[in-house]
Amino acid sequence: MPDSKSWIMDEATRNRLLKKYKTQVTSGASAVCATLAVTPLENVKTRMQTHSFQNIWQCVRYLWRTEGPRGYVAGALPPLASVAVVRIVNFTVYNAFKDMIATNVERVTGSNPLDDYKKVGSTPTLAGVLTFTAAGLVSGLVSSPLACPFELAKNVVQTSVLVSNRAMAAPDAAHDSSLRHKPRLGTIQAFKKIYGRYGFRGLYTGFRLHALRDTVGTGLYFGVYETVKQVAAKELGQDKNPFGAPMIAGAICSTVPWFCTYPLDTRKTRAQSVLLGKTSEIGEASQAVAKSSTYRGLSILLIRTGVNNMILLTIFEYLKSRIDELPN
């Protein structure tokens, strides 16, 4: 029988693996922490997009009165299970293409934008911004097929109470206390029902909108993040406040792209959320929500995504720095 100590990883091996898979470890861990922190805000945002609540507080009160505490954490499993994988793919592809693009830029211009970026006190350059944005565009496109089915399940689970019995199309749904007793779909149930009714293609309902949103949004996300972080680090001083720049950049980079892509996200969410409504009522529900603004719920999303990415990118940069400090 093998010695139990033989299964314990020695420190040198652990450090070597952490350094080798630094991007994957740090992006996965930070994504899980950030997702858990903002799940209640994500639930409010999805309800705002799929029903005509007058304001955020009406939606918050509705959740408490008609769905109870579970309404704030509904659909947490799909993003928690998928967001780590998607973020790992995002950051891995982004870093790979960032290096690849920078190398090709250096061949043409004789200057590597990443070398300029890493200099202490440097300012953003056009080549650097374009490099970060282009790598982000590729990253978003590559990860969208992975993210779409899980985001679809999340939206269906979160709005299953609203959709049931035409509640989504009813003008007084926000005041209907009977909704608290409506059965909520589970994540596995949502996947099974979608597959059973529409087949494999049903899992990719709204995929074109999803892919376009993620491609454009991720390109802007990384382009803005790296640029703002570089400016903030110069102004704050990297040595005095090492995590101030990631926090500021995380808040800004997460909000700017949404102004450009939010109408796409709203259309995608509405298409996905009514997917499992009764066949005769899907058209009515779609017409009801189509009359409301495509920017409905944007305010709560900006709060949610700002907090999410401040947490995510600060933890990401912190874990990277700690792994870099590990002995070889």
Residue frames as qw, qx, qy, qz and C-alpha x, y, z in Angstrom:
[[0.000, 0.889, 0.457, 0.000, 0.00, 0.00, 0.00],
 [0.425, 0.541, -0.045, 0.724, 1.53, 3.37, -1.01],
 [0.341, -0.314, -0.442, 0.768, 2.64, 5.72, 1.72],
 [0.076, 0.865, 0.490, -0.080, 0.07, 8.49, 2.27],
 [0.240, -0.754, 0.134, 0.597, 2.88, 11.05, 2.16],
 [0.412, -0.005, 0.647, 0.642, 3.56, 10.09, -1.45],
 [0.170, 0.706, 0.625, 0.287, 0.31, 11.84, -2.41],
 [0.203, -0.889, -0.166, 0.375, 1.37, 15.10, -0.79],
 [0.579, 0.710, 0.047, 0.398, 2.86, 17.60, -3.24],
 [0.611, -0.327, -0.143, 0.706, 6.17, 19.04, -2.18],
 [0.021, -0.829, -0.155, 0.537, 6.62, 22.81, -2.05],
 [0.169, -0.420, 0.539, 0.711, 8.93, 23.02, -5.04],
 [0.145, 0.275, 0.858, 0.409, 6.48, 21.13, -7.28],
 [0.036, 0.774, 0.592, -0.221, 3.55, 23.19, -6.03],
 [0.081, -0.749, 0.077, 0.653, 5.36, 26.45, -6.74],
 [0.179, -0.189, 0.706, 0.659, 6.42, 25.26, -10.18],
 [0.110, 0.481, 0.834, 0.245, 2.83, 24.34, -11.11],
 [0.022, -0.825, -0.406, 0.392, 1.43, 27.58, -9.73],
 [0.108, -0.619, 0.305, 0.716, 3.91, 29.60, -11.76],
 [0.167, 0.015, 0.817, 0.551, 3.27, 27.52, -14.90],
 [0.088, -0.565, -0.751, -0.331, -0.52, 27.85, -14.62],
 [0.146, -0.245, -0.358, 0.889, -0.57, 31.26, -12.95],
 [0.287, -0.019, -0.269, -0.919, -3.13, 32.78, -15.31],
 [0.539, -0.262, -0.717, -0.355, -5.51, 29.85, -14.98],
 [0.441, -0.340, -0.701, 0.445, -5.29, 29.66, -11.17],
 [0.091, -0.238, -0.263, 0.931, -5.64, 33.38, -10.54],
 [0.337, -0.051, -0.358, -0.869, -8.44, 34.00, -13.05],
 [0.527, -0.294, -0.767, -0.216, -10.46, 30.99, -11.88],
 [0.388, -0.364, -0.646, 0.548, -10.19, 31.77, -8.17],
 [0.003, 0.199, 0.124, -0.972, -10.91, 35.49, -8.57],
 [0.365, -0.146, -0.540, -0.744, -13.90, 34.80, -10.86],
 [0.482, -0.397, -0.781, 0.009, -15.57, 32.52, -8.30],
 [0.276, -0.368, -0.477, 0.749, -15.11, 35.05, -5.47],
 [0.107, 0.128, -0.122, -0.978, -16.46, 37.93, -7.57],
 [0.395, -0.226, -0.691, -0.561, -19.45, 35.94, -8.87],
 [0.417, -0.439, -0.756, 0.246, -20.58, 34.91, -5.40],
 [0.180, -0.305, -0.311, 0.882, -20.35, 38.51, -4.20],
 [0.236, 0.218, -0.142, -0.936, -22.69, 39.93, -6.86],
 [0.030, -0.252, -0.940, -0.229, -25.24, 37.14, -7.42],
 [0.077, 0.648, 0.626, -0.426, -28.09, 39.13, -5.76],
 [0.121, 0.626, -0.129, -0.759, -27.41, 42.13, -8.02],
 [0.043, 0.140, -0.818, -0.556, -27.33, 39.86, -11.08],
 [0.057, 0.443, 0.893, -0.050, -30.77, 38.51, -10.15],
 [0.120, 0.723, 0.327, -0.597, -32.21, 42.01, -9.88],
 [0.056, 0.481, -0.468, -0.739, -30.68, 42.97, -13.23],
 [0.010, 0.087, 0.920, 0.382, -32.22, 39.98, -15.02],
 [0.078, 0.620, 0.743, -0.239, -35.69, 40.71, -13.59],
 [0.070, 0.689, 0.043, -0.720, -35.38, 44.38, -14.61],
 [0.032, 0.303, -0.668, -0.679, -34.58, 43.35, -18.19],
 [0.124, -0.169, -0.923, -0.323, -37.50, 40.94, -18.50],
 [0.145, -0.700, -0.699, 0.029, -40.32, 42.84, -16.81],
 [0.104, 0.670, 0.128, 0.724, -41.53, 46.43, -16.59],
 [0.505, -0.581, -0.434, 0.469, -40.61, 47.28, -13.01],
 [0.077, 0.976, 0.143, 0.143, -40.79, 51.02, -12.44],
 [0.049, 0.841, -0.477, 0.251, -37.45, 51.16, -10.63],
 [0.427, 0.315, -0.810, 0.251, -34.80, 49.08, -8.88],
 [0.204, -0.171, 0.694, -0.669, -36.44, 49.24, -5.47],
 [0.783, 0.086, 0.059, -0.614, -39.76, 47.95, -6.76],
 [0.769, 0.298, -0.559, -0.087, -37.90, 44.98, -8.21],
 [0.210, 0.305, -0.786, 0.495, -35.99, 44.40, -4.96],
 [0.473, -0.080, 0.494, -0.725, -39.21, 44.55, -2.93],
 [0.833, 0.184, -0.223, -0.472, -40.94, 42.25, -5.40],
 [0.578, 0.310, -0.745, 0.121, -38.18, 39.66, -5.03],
 [0.013, -0.180, 0.768, -0.615, -38.47, 39.69, -1.25],
 [0.568, 0.051, 0.332, -0.752, -42.28, 39.69, -1.14],
 [0.847, 0.271, -0.082, -0.450, -43.05, 37.16, -3.86],
 [0.811, 0.334, -0.475, 0.071, -39.96, 34.94, -4.10],
 [0.771, -0.632, 0.048, 0.062, -38.30, 35.36, -0.72],
 [0.362, -0.738, 0.489, 0.289, -34.55, 35.05, -0.07],
 [0.709, 0.064, 0.630, 0.309, -34.21, 32.40, -2.77],
 [0.486, 0.832, 0.265, 0.046, -35.08, 35.02, -5.36],
 [0.039, -0.939, 0.317, 0.125, -31.77, 36.77, -4.74],
 [0.341, -0.514, 0.765, 0.188, -29.64, 33.66, -5.22],
 [0.826, 0.369, 0.398, -0.156, -31.63, 31.89, -7.95],
 [0.744, 0.657, -0.026, 0.121, -29.54, 30.74, -10.87],
 [0.265, -0.854, 0.443, 0.059, -26.28, 31.03, -8.93],
 [0.802, -0.191, 0.541, 0.163, -25.06, 27.57, -9.91],
 [0.749, 0.566, 0.248, 0.240, -24.80, 28.02, -13.72],
 [0.259, 0.908, -0.215, 0.249, -22.62, 31.16, -13.59],
 [0.515, -0.697, 0.494, -0.063, -20.59, 29.77, -10.69],
 [0.856, -0.010, 0.491, 0.161, -19.93, 26.57, -12.62],
 [0.681, 0.595, 0.277, 0.326, -19.25, 28.32, -15.91],
 [0.059, 0.992, -0.085, 0.069, -17.75, 31.68, -15.02],
 [0.565, -0.623, 0.483, 0.243, -14.52, 30.15, -13.72],
 [0.713, 0.160, 0.570, 0.377, -14.06, 28.19, -16.96],
 [0.397, 0.838, 0.285, 0.244, -15.03, 31.16, -19.13],
 [0.176, -0.962, 0.203, 0.049, -12.72, 33.53, -17.24],
 [0.669, -0.389, 0.537, 0.336, -9.87, 31.05, -17.46],
 [0.628, 0.434, 0.505, 0.402, -10.39, 30.83, -21.23],
 [0.141, 0.975, 0.142, 0.092, -10.76, 34.64, -21.45],
 [0.305, -0.878, 0.340, 0.142, -7.50, 35.42, -19.68],
 [0.710, -0.194, 0.583, 0.345, -5.55, 32.51, -21.24],
 [0.570, 0.578, 0.453, 0.369, -6.55, 33.39, -24.80],
 [0.033, 0.998, 0.042, 0.045, -6.11, 37.11, -24.10],
 [0.459, -0.738, 0.421, 0.261, -2.56, 36.68, -22.78],
 [0.700, 0.036, 0.594, 0.395, -1.59, 34.34, -25.64],
 [0.449, 0.714, 0.401, 0.358, -2.90, 36.66, -28.37],
 [0.156, -0.982, 0.052, 0.097, -1.59, 39.76, -26.60],
 [0.538, -0.536, 0.514, 0.399, 1.93, 38.34, -26.79],
 [0.615, 0.291, 0.616, 0.397, 1.41, 37.16, -30.36],
 [0.266, 0.901, 0.291, 0.181, 0.10, 40.54, -31.57],
 [0.288, -0.912, 0.206, 0.205, 2.83, 42.43, -29.70],
 [0.643, -0.263, 0.562, 0.449, 5.49, 40.26, -31.34],
 [0.511, 0.528, 0.536, 0.416, 4.11, 40.99, -34.81],
 [0.023, 0.992, 0.123, 0.025, 3.88, 44.71, -34.04],
 [0.483, -0.714, 0.363, 0.354, 7.54, 44.63, -33.01],
 [0.651, 0.090, 0.577, 0.485, 8.52, 43.01, -36.29],
 [0.339, 0.759, 0.419, 0.365, 6.83, 45.80, -38.22],
 [0.080, -0.967, -0.036, -0.239, 7.67, 48.83, -36.06],
 [0.541, 0.388, -0.512, 0.544, 10.76, 47.68, -34.18],
 [0.173, -0.322, 0.509, -0.779, 9.08, 48.44, -30.84],
 [0.349, -0.293, -0.890, -0.001, 7.19, 46.00, -28.63],
 [0.341, -0.603, -0.127, -0.710, 4.09, 47.67, -27.08],
 [0.809, -0.495, -0.317, -0.012, 4.24, 45.33, -24.07],
 [0.657, -0.025, -0.252, 0.710, 7.79, 46.41, -23.25],
 [0.017, 0.412, 0.001, 0.911, 6.67, 50.04, -23.31],
 [0.610, -0.558, -0.316, -0.466, 3.64, 49.15, -21.17],
 [0.829, -0.361, -0.358, 0.231, 5.73, 47.45, -18.47],
 [0.419, 0.305, -0.255, 0.816, 8.04, 50.43, -17.97],
 [0.290, -0.584, -0.563, 0.508, 7.42, 52.18, -14.64],
 [0.010, -0.630, -0.121, 0.767, 5.69, 55.52, -15.14],
 [0.164, 0.054, 0.684, 0.709, 4.90, 54.86, -18.80],
 [0.450, 0.363, 0.198, -0.791, 1.89, 56.35, -20.57],
 [0.722, 0.347, 0.594, -0.080, -0.50, 54.52, -22.94],
 [0.030, -0.365, 0.582, 0.726, 0.41, 54.26, -26.61],
 [0.695, 0.302, -0.131, -0.639, -1.87, 53.71, -29.58],
 [0.535, 0.293, -0.783, -0.126, -0.07, 50.47, -30.42],
 [0.016, 0.071, -0.879, 0.472, -0.58, 49.23, -26.87],
 [0.513, 0.205, 0.378, -0.743, -4.29, 50.09, -26.74],
 [0.705, 0.348, -0.359, -0.503, -4.90, 48.42, -30.11],
 [0.358, 0.265, -0.891, 0.087, -2.93, 45.35, -29.01],
 [0.177, 0.038, 0.794, -0.581, -4.98, 44.94, -25.83],
 [0.598, 0.300, 0.172, -0.723, -8.28, 45.54, -27.61],
 [0.628, 0.358, -0.575, -0.384, -7.55, 43.14, -30.48],
 [0.232, 0.151, -0.934, 0.226, -6.50, 40.39, -28.08],
 [0.327, 0.141, 0.625, -0.694, -9.68, 41.01, -26.09],
 [0.651, 0.312, -0.177, -0.669, -11.86, 40.71, -29.19],
 [0.551, 0.242, -0.787, -0.138, -10.41, 37.28, -29.94],
 [0.032, 0.069, -0.858, 0.508, -10.78, 36.25, -26.30],
 [0.492, 0.188, 0.374, -0.764, -14.47, 37.17, -26.20],
 [0.689, 0.313, -0.391, -0.524, -15.23, 35.38, -29.46],
 [0.428, 0.231, -0.872, 0.060, -13.48, 32.17, -28.38],
 [0.032, 0.016, 0.820, -0.572, -15.19, 31.99, -24.97],
 [0.511, 0.055, 0.031, -0.857, -18.74, 32.78, -26.13],
 [0.693, -0.008, -0.625, -0.359, -19.65, 29.19, -27.19],
 [0.409, -0.059, -0.809, 0.418, -18.75, 28.03, -23.68],
 [0.055, 0.095, 0.461, -0.880, -20.65, 30.76, -21.88],
 [0.419, -0.086, -0.342, -0.837, -23.89, 30.85, -23.89],
 [0.596, -0.288, -0.719, -0.212, -25.60, 27.62, -22.63],
 [0.416, -0.292, -0.641, 0.575, -24.83, 28.42, -18.99],
 [0.065, 0.110, 0.130, -0.983, -26.03, 32.00, -19.28],
 [0.483, -0.185, -0.546, -0.660, -29.16, 30.73, -21.01],
 [0.563, -0.338, -0.746, 0.107, -29.85, 28.37, -18.08],
 [0.242, -0.208, -0.446, 0.836, -29.21, 31.17, -15.58],
 [0.240, -0.013, -0.127, -0.962, -31.69, 33.49, -17.27],
 [0.570, -0.245, -0.646, -0.444, -34.36, 30.79, -17.53],
 [0.510, -0.316, -0.709, 0.370, -33.96, 29.80, -13.86],
 [0.147, -0.158, -0.315, 0.924, -33.98, 33.40, -12.63],
 [0.359, 0.075, -0.112, -0.924, -37.15, 34.31, -14.51],
 [0.229, -0.157, -0.939, -0.203, -39.02, 31.00, -14.28],
 [0.007, -0.489, -0.708, 0.510, -41.41, 32.36, -11.65],
 [0.202, 0.485, -0.022, -0.851, -42.19, 35.45, -13.70],
 [0.273, 0.182, -0.710, -0.623, -42.74, 33.41, -16.85],
 [0.012, -0.211, -0.973, 0.092, -45.00, 30.80, -15.24],
 [0.097, 0.655, 0.733, -0.157, -48.74, 31.13, -15.96],
 [0.275, 0.732, 0.321, 0.535, -48.26, 34.20, -18.17],
 [0.434, -0.776, -0.232, 0.395, -46.98, 36.18, -15.17],
 [0.461, -0.196, 0.242, 0.831, -44.34, 37.78, -17.31],
 [0.081, 0.384, 0.511, 0.764, -46.93, 39.27, -19.65],
 [0.292, -0.761, -0.579, -0.007, -49.32, 40.29, -16.90],
 [0.139, 0.726, -0.080, 0.669, -49.13, 44.02, -16.06],
 [0.532, -0.708, 0.188, -0.425, -49.66, 43.36, -12.33],
 [0.875, 0.073, -0.442, 0.186, -47.04, 40.60, -12.02],
 [0.300, 0.405, -0.503, 0.702, -44.92, 42.68, -9.66],
 [0.400, -0.316, 0.367, -0.778, -47.80, 42.82, -7.17],
 [0.852, -0.077, -0.370, -0.362, -48.96, 39.20, -7.49],
 [0.381, -0.574, 0.651, -0.319, -48.13, 37.59, -4.14],
 [0.949, 0.035, 0.236, -0.207, -49.22, 34.17, -5.40],
 [0.654, 0.635, -0.404, 0.071, -46.02, 34.00, -7.43],
 [0.226, -0.640, 0.676, -0.287, -44.14, 33.16, -4.24],
 [0.734, -0.099, 0.627, -0.243, -45.71, 29.69, -4.38],
 [0.778, 0.560, -0.174, -0.227, -44.99, 29.05, -8.02],
 [0.911, -0.179, 0.240, 0.283, -42.50, 26.23, -8.68],
 [0.076, 0.865, -0.403, -0.289, -39.05, 27.40, -9.70],
 [0.899, 0.381, -0.207, 0.063, -37.06, 25.51, -12.28],
 [0.674, -0.583, 0.327, 0.314, -33.74, 24.09, -11.15],
 [0.054, 0.695, -0.542, -0.469, -30.62, 24.38, -13.26],
 [0.233, -0.099, 0.938, 0.238, -30.64, 20.73, -14.37],
 [0.402, 0.570, 0.683, -0.215, -34.38, 20.93, -15.07],
 [0.272, 0.815, -0.063, -0.508, -33.83, 24.00, -17.23],
 [0.013, -0.483, 0.764, 0.427, -31.18, 22.23, -19.31],
 [0.291, 0.149, 0.944, 0.053, -33.39, 19.14, -19.70],
 [0.379, 0.689, 0.517, -0.337, -36.48, 21.11, -20.70],
 [0.214, 0.767, -0.290, -0.531, -34.62, 23.27, -23.19],
 [0.061, -0.332, 0.877, 0.341, -32.98, 20.23, -24.75],
 [0.333, 0.298, 0.888, -0.105, -36.24, 18.27, -24.72],
 [0.382, 0.756, 0.380, -0.372, -38.23, 21.02, -26.44],
 [0.363, 0.878, -0.174, -0.260, -35.66, 22.47, -28.84],
 [0.929, 0.230, -0.060, 0.284, -32.81, 19.96, -29.01],
 [0.683, -0.224, -0.027, 0.695, -29.11, 20.87, -28.84],
 [0.248, 0.461, 0.232, 0.820, -29.68, 24.05, -30.86],
 [0.378, -0.814, -0.352, -0.267, -31.99, 25.30, -28.13],
 [0.687, -0.527, -0.142, 0.479, -29.03, 25.59, -25.78],
 [0.411, -0.097, 0.204, 0.883, -27.66, 28.26, -28.11],
 [0.070, 0.839, 0.513, 0.166, -30.76, 30.42, -28.30],
 [0.096, -0.994, -0.001, 0.046, -29.59, 34.00, -28.72],
 [0.808, -0.236, 0.185, 0.507, -26.04, 32.88, -29.51],
 [0.485, 0.549, 0.205, 0.649, -25.43, 35.43, -32.26],
 [0.200, -0.893, -0.033, -0.402, -26.35, 38.27, -29.93],
 [0.780, -0.601, 0.101, 0.142, -24.30, 36.64, -27.17],
 [0.792, 0.058, 0.189, 0.578, -21.22, 36.23, -29.38],
 [0.277, 0.708, 0.136, 0.636, -21.46, 39.81, -30.67],
 [0.439, -0.865, -0.003, -0.245, -21.90, 41.17, -27.14],
 [0.821, -0.481, 0.161, 0.260, -18.98, 39.17, -25.76],
 [0.717, 0.290, 0.176, 0.609, -16.64, 39.90, -28.67],
 [0.123, 0.763, 0.061, 0.632, -17.17, 43.67, -28.62],
 [0.561, -0.794, -0.007, -0.235, -17.50, 43.84, -24.84],
 [0.870, -0.353, 0.091, 0.333, -14.38, 41.82, -24.07],
 [0.600, 0.420, 0.091, 0.675, -12.31, 43.80, -26.56],
 [0.103, -0.799, -0.001, -0.592, -13.35, 47.06, -24.90],
 [0.777, -0.625, -0.061, -0.048, -12.99, 45.48, -21.46],
 [0.834, -0.198, 0.063, 0.510, -9.31, 44.60, -21.80],
 [0.426, 0.534, 0.116, 0.721, -8.45, 47.69, -23.83],
 [0.274, -0.816, -0.029, -0.508, -9.94, 50.01, -21.21],
 [0.825, -0.558, -0.048, 0.078, -8.61, 47.99, -18.26],
 [0.790, -0.018, 0.032, 0.612, -4.97, 47.96, -19.33],
 [0.264, 0.602, 0.099, 0.747, -5.07, 51.62, -20.38],
 [0.425, -0.794, -0.051, -0.432, -6.72, 52.91, -17.20],
 [0.869, -0.442, -0.049, 0.216, -4.53, 50.70, -15.01],
 [0.677, 0.217, 0.009, 0.703, -1.42, 52.12, -16.67],
 [0.012, 0.679, 0.045, 0.732, -2.57, 55.71, -16.13],
 [0.652, -0.700, -0.087, -0.276, -3.74, 55.04, -12.56],
 [0.883, -0.235, -0.094, 0.396, -0.49, 53.28, -11.63],
 [0.477, 0.389, -0.028, 0.788, 1.50, 56.28, -12.88],
 [0.212, -0.688, -0.042, -0.693, -0.65, 58.76, -10.93],
 [0.767, -0.598, -0.053, -0.228, -1.00, 56.75, -7.70],
 [0.017, -0.670, 0.725, -0.155, 2.47, 55.24, -7.63],
 [0.812, 0.046, -0.553, -0.182, 2.79, 51.48, -8.06],
 [0.449, 0.135, -0.729, 0.499, 4.92, 51.02, -4.93],
 [0.180, -0.120, 0.452, -0.865, 2.71, 53.08, -2.62],
 [0.650, 0.188, 0.389, -0.625, -0.65, 51.66, -3.72],
 [0.088, -0.217, 0.886, 0.401, -0.20, 48.43, -5.75],
 [0.130, 0.387, 0.910, 0.068, -3.90, 47.52, -5.81],
 [0.187, 0.606, 0.261, -0.728, -5.41, 50.97, -6.24],
 [0.207, 0.386, -0.540, -0.718, -4.86, 50.91, -10.01],
 [0.118, -0.120, -0.951, -0.258, -6.57, 47.51, -10.55],
 [0.071, 0.527, 0.727, -0.435, -9.56, 48.60, -8.46],
 [0.213, 0.611, 0.008, -0.763, -10.04, 51.85, -10.39],
 [0.206, 0.306, -0.712, -0.598, -9.42, 50.19, -13.75],
 [0.008, 0.204, 0.979, 0.001, -11.72, 47.28, -12.85],
 [0.201, 0.596, 0.551, -0.549, -14.62, 49.62, -12.06],
 [0.267, 0.624, -0.189, -0.710, -14.18, 51.66, -15.24],
 [0.119, 0.266, -0.836, -0.465, -13.40, 48.85, -17.69],
 [0.101, 0.281, 0.951, -0.084, -16.53, 46.99, -16.62],
 [0.239, 0.660, 0.469, -0.536, -18.92, 49.89, -17.09],
 [0.145, 0.553, -0.360, -0.737, -17.75, 51.45, -20.35],
 [0.042, 0.058, -0.892, -0.446, -18.35, 48.36, -22.56],
 [0.138, 0.449, 0.854, -0.222, -21.88, 47.90, -21.23],
 [0.253, 0.627, 0.124, -0.727, -23.02, 51.24, -22.61],
 [0.272, 0.420, -0.621, -0.603, -22.17, 49.87, -26.06],
 [0.274, 0.052, -0.938, -0.207, -23.43, 46.30, -25.64],
 [0.273, 0.113, 0.712, -0.637, -26.36, 46.55, -23.21],
 [0.664, 0.297, -0.040, -0.685, -29.10, 46.66, -25.90],
 [0.568, 0.284, -0.748, -0.192, -27.63, 43.41, -27.29],
 [0.095, 0.079, -0.895, 0.428, -27.65, 41.88, -23.82],
 [0.461, 0.170, 0.423, -0.761, -31.27, 42.91, -23.20],
 [0.709, 0.308, -0.327, -0.544, -32.46, 41.41, -26.49],
 [0.458, 0.241, -0.854, 0.050, -30.54, 38.22, -25.75],
 [0.093, -0.024, 0.794, -0.600, -31.88, 37.96, -22.19],
 [0.599, 0.210, 0.202, -0.746, -35.48, 38.47, -23.33],
 [0.691, 0.298, -0.539, -0.378, -35.16, 35.84, -26.03],
 [0.375, 0.180, -0.880, 0.230, -33.69, 33.36, -23.57],
 [0.202, -0.052, 0.656, -0.726, -35.97, 34.08, -20.61],
 [0.696, 0.184, 0.149, -0.678, -39.25, 33.29, -22.41],
 [0.304, 0.335, -0.842, -0.295, -37.84, 30.11, -23.93],
 [0.162, -0.120, -0.971, 0.128, -39.74, 27.78, -21.60],
 [0.416, 0.164, 0.302, -0.842, -42.99, 29.73, -21.34],
 [0.605, 0.361, 0.694, -0.148, -46.13, 27.99, -22.53],
 [0.412, 0.151, 0.601, 0.668, -46.02, 27.88, -26.31],
 [0.082, 0.757, 0.558, 0.330, -49.20, 29.94, -26.76],
 [0.308, -0.920, -0.186, 0.156, -47.94, 32.60, -24.36],
 [0.645, -0.211, 0.182, 0.711, -44.36, 33.14, -25.53],
 [0.271, 0.504, 0.378, 0.728, -45.52, 35.59, -28.17],
 [0.298, -0.871, -0.300, -0.252, -47.56, 37.57, -25.64],
 [0.660, -0.639, -0.012, 0.394, -44.68, 37.73, -23.17],
 [0.580, 0.053, 0.276, 0.764, -42.27, 38.81, -25.89],
 [0.087, 0.693, 0.363, 0.616, -44.60, 41.60, -26.99],
 [0.468, -0.849, -0.245, -0.004, -45.01, 42.79, -23.39],
 [0.630, -0.552, 0.116, 0.534, -41.31, 43.16, -22.71],
 [0.534, 0.307, 0.369, 0.696, -40.53, 44.47, -26.20],
 [0.007, -0.881, -0.311, -0.356, -42.43, 47.65, -25.39],
 [0.514, -0.830, 0.019, 0.214, -40.03, 48.57, -22.59],
 [0.181, 0.898, -0.396, -0.062, -36.63, 50.21, -23.02],
 [0.899, 0.220, -0.317, 0.208, -33.64, 48.08, -24.00],
 [0.277, 0.487, -0.503, 0.657, -31.70, 50.03, -21.38],
 [0.696, -0.563, -0.011, -0.445, -34.00, 48.93, -18.56],
 [0.928, -0.349, -0.009, 0.131, -31.92, 47.53, -15.69],
 [0.614, 0.575, -0.230, 0.490, -28.74, 49.29, -16.82],
 [0.209, -0.779, 0.324, -0.495, -28.30, 51.14, -13.52],
 [0.832, -0.429, 0.312, -0.162, -28.28, 47.96, -11.42],
 [0.928, 0.271, 0.003, 0.256, -26.01, 46.29, -13.96],
 [0.347, 0.744, -0.291, 0.491, -23.46, 49.10, -13.72],
 [0.495, -0.666, 0.411, -0.376, -23.40, 48.70, -9.94],
 [0.962, -0.123, 0.239, -0.054, -23.16, 44.92, -10.21],
 [0.842, 0.425, -0.045, 0.330, -20.46, 44.86, -12.87],
 [0.107, 0.820, -0.341, 0.447, -18.45, 47.63, -11.17],
 [0.634, -0.564, 0.448, -0.281, -18.36, 45.76, -7.86],
 [0.982, 0.092, 0.164, 0.020, -17.78, 42.43, -9.61],
 [0.743, 0.534, -0.119, 0.384, -14.76, 43.57, -11.58],
 [0.127, -0.810, 0.406, -0.404, -13.24, 45.59, -8.76],
 [0.786, -0.399, 0.438, -0.175, -13.24, 42.37, -6.73],
 [0.946, 0.270, 0.145, 0.100, -12.21, 40.13, -9.62],
 [0.600, 0.676, -0.183, 0.386, -9.30, 42.16, -10.94],
 [0.244, -0.784, 0.440, -0.363, -7.97, 43.18, -7.53],
 [0.847, -0.296, 0.432, -0.094, -7.90, 39.54, -6.39],
 [0.875, 0.449, 0.063, 0.170, -6.46, 38.53, -9.77],
 [0.348, 0.784, -0.330, 0.394, -3.58, 41.00, -9.52],
 [0.490, -0.664, 0.464, -0.321, -3.02, 40.17, -5.84],
 [0.939, -0.092, 0.332, -0.014, -2.79, 36.41, -6.48],
 [0.749, 0.598, -0.091, 0.271, -0.48, 37.00, -9.44],
 [0.062, 0.813, -0.425, 0.392, 1.88, 39.05, -7.30],
 [0.688, -0.495, 0.473, -0.239, 1.87, 36.41, -4.55],
 [0.959, 0.172, 0.203, 0.095, 2.63, 33.61, -7.01],
 [0.531, 0.749, -0.222, 0.329, 5.44, 35.69, -8.55],
 [0.233, -0.768, 0.474, -0.362, 6.96, 35.99, -5.05],
 [0.953, -0.223, 0.186, -0.086, 7.07, 32.23, -4.53],
 [0.267, -0.629, 0.675, 0.278, 10.56, 30.70, -4.59],
 [0.669, 0.412, -0.494, -0.374, 11.41, 28.61, -7.64]]
